[in-house]
Amino acid sequence: MPAERRASIRELSMDAYELELDVVQGCVNRGAGDGRWKVDGDTLDRWLAKHDGEEVVLILASLEDDRPLPPKTCRTCGTDYKGASCPRCRTARVRLRGR
């Protein structure tokens, strides 16, 4: 997998953590005995049950995906970049927010 794609996925998951959202990471497999889908041994049923009846957005990103990221142009500063967000604007936000 290209390092840019992996970094973008990790950045997306960190953004979810910062929003205090539920994030699950690990190897996906189906249990041989019960046929349930699991991520690192934890069933997805239990994870999804916490949000029963709620409207949700479910994003699944494979760290094995080897497609290259398409280049983008920042709508704010015009910089060409690859990834989830413009690195120039991200640096400016961090600097201005004092983090």
C-alpha positions in Angstrom: 0.0 0.0 0.0 1.3 3.5 -0.8 2.5 5.3 2.3 0.3 8.3 1.4 -2.9 6.3 1.4 -1.9 4.6 4.7 -1.2 8.0 6.3 -4.5 9.4 5.0 -6.4 6.5 6.5 -4.6 6.9 9.8 -5.3 10.6 9.8 -9.0 9.9 9.2 -9.1 7.5 12.1 -7.3 10.1 14.4 -9.9 12.7 13.4 -12.6 10.2 14.4 -10.9 9.6 17.8 -10.7 13.4 18.3 -14.5 13.6 17.7 -14.8 10.8 20.4 -16.3 8.4 17.8 -16.1 4.7 18.0 -13.2 3.4 15.9 -12.3 -0.2 15.4 -9.0 -1.3 13.9 -7.6 -4.7 13.3 -7.8 -7.8 11.1 -11.3 -8.7 9.8 -12.3 -12.4 9.8 -15.4 -14.5 10.1 -15.6 -16.8 13.1 -15.5 -20.5 12.1 -18.0 -21.6 14.8 -20.6 -18.9 14.8 -20.0 -17.2 11.4 -19.9 -13.7 12.9 -17.7 -11.0 11.6 -14.9 -10.1 14.0 -12.2 -7.4 14.1 -9.3 -8.7 16.1 -11.6 -11.1 18.0 -14.2 -8.5 18.9 -17.6 -9.1 17.1 -19.0 -6.3 15.0 -22.5 -7.2 16.4 -21.4 -5.9 19.9 -19.8 -2.8 18.4 -22.8 -2.0 16.2 -25.3 -2.7 19.0 -24.1 0.4 20.9 -25.8 2.4 18.1 -29.0 0.4 17.6 -31.7 2.6 16.2 -29.4 5.5 15.4 -28.6 6.9 12.0 -24.8 6.3 11.4 -22.1 6.6 8.9 -19.9 3.6 8.6 -16.5 4.0 6.9 -14.4 1.0 6.2 -10.9 1.6 5.0 -8.5 -1.2 4.1 -4.8 -0.7 5.0 -4.1 -3.3 2.2 -5.6 -1.1 -0.6 -2.8 -0.3 -3.0 -4.5 2.3 -5.2 -2.6 5.5 -5.5 -4.2 8.7 -4.1 -5.3 11.1 -6.8 -3.8 14.6 -6.5 -6.1 17.4 -5.3 -6.0 21.2 -5.3 -6.8 23.0 -2.1 -9.8 25.2 -2.4 -8.4 27.6 0.1 -4.8 28.2 -0.9 -4.5 26.5 -4.3 -1.7 24.1 -3.3 -1.6 20.7 -5.0 -1.4 17.9 -2.5 -2.2 14.2 -1.9 -4.0 13.0 1.2 -7.0 13.9 3.3 -6.2 17.6 3.8 -3.9 20.3 2.5 -0.6 20.1 4.5 0.0 23.9 4.0 -3.4 24.8 5.5 -3.1 22.1 8.2 0.3 23.6 9.3 -1.3 27.1 9.3 -4.2 25.9 11.4 -1.9 24.2 13.9 0.3 27.3 14.1 -2.6 29.7 14.6 -4.4 27.5 17.2 -1.2 27.1 19.2 -1.1 23.3 19.1 
